[in-house]
Amino acid sequence: MGLTNAWTVRLAMLLAVLLFAVSIWLWPKFARRSVPAVLGRIGILAVTQIAVFAAVAMFANRTFGFYGSWGDLFGTEDTPGVVVDHDAPKSKRVQVQGTQKVNVPGDQSPTSAGRIDEVTIHGAKSGIASKAYVYMPPEYFQEGNEKRKFPAALVLTGYPGTTEALMYGLKYPKTAHQLVKDGKMQPMVLVMMRPTVVPPRDTECMDVPGGPQTETYFTQDVTQAVTAHYRVGDKAENWGVMGNSTGGYCALKMPMRYPKSFSVGVGLSPAYEAPKDATTGDLFGGSAQVRRENNLMWRLDHKPAPPVSLLVTSSKHGEKLHKKTEKFIDKVIKLNRQGAPTRISSMILDSGGHNFNTWKREIPGCLEWLGGRLKAPEAAPAQRPKA
């Protein structure tokens, strides 16, 4: 069973409870002061505590999405291992492995709740292939909308993250469904992914010199493949990107660097530059210029401001990058007053950490903001009947 499988977590919790009960039952037998009795008590305590710790850790991992598989946890998952057919038509670059119901109250049929496709998206230009979950709203399936196209948003986790965490931990589909139902957001297609597309390396959504072309994958391959397979718009004004932590950095960087792919970006607790550490290695190929090009503060000072809308979130207390977020906001406001086309909005909480609980408080308002800035694709003109 998989690391994030619900039954794996339940089995671990059941084992912890059983071992706790056994330790209580056997404790009187080891109450003496002999060496075997002391060793018995130590053994019982050690095994029980390990089981409890493992159960709690697995529950936390499934909730917050730190590791997606056993291989990811133990570092043995080190290659995508997928061959991409670069000559395949665009419509074949999305492979559907299965479908899931959307966990919302009431009728869970696609016309009432929408649907989630589990897919693999193959990148023709980047050579990368990665898993995604594609949420389609109920309107996608309703009668009369057979030719209707929808705006779309790429939704990214942090590092290492799991795509499942976007559905079960941060509850993006359920939140989007409720916002549309309440009349606060237009229906959108959500493409949920993790930025770790070449595990275990953290590429920070960069085209690494001589390495993975992750930025090309997200800004070109994913949008083109999804547009060819699903009824979504193919213009930047139809596409946005939203993410938390590392995904938040990516969500700001990609519209700033590729405004022809994304017109809107939402960064939840984002960073503003790519790090260099044990998880990333050298992402810049030793080039100071490549490093600067991926520093969002530097771009605001040295590159033309793109015509995009950005939203950043932070917390006055509990978020270590809050001061950088304020600096980023101030820079964009200054540029805007000078006539630059970049727009900035923010959501600043009084307190909140770099965690799921904080992001769940921010996601409804951010999704509503995002949906309000994406344009729905224009309907195809009606065909004039033949005489």
Disulfide bonds with the S-S distance in Angstrom:
Cys205-Cys250 2.04
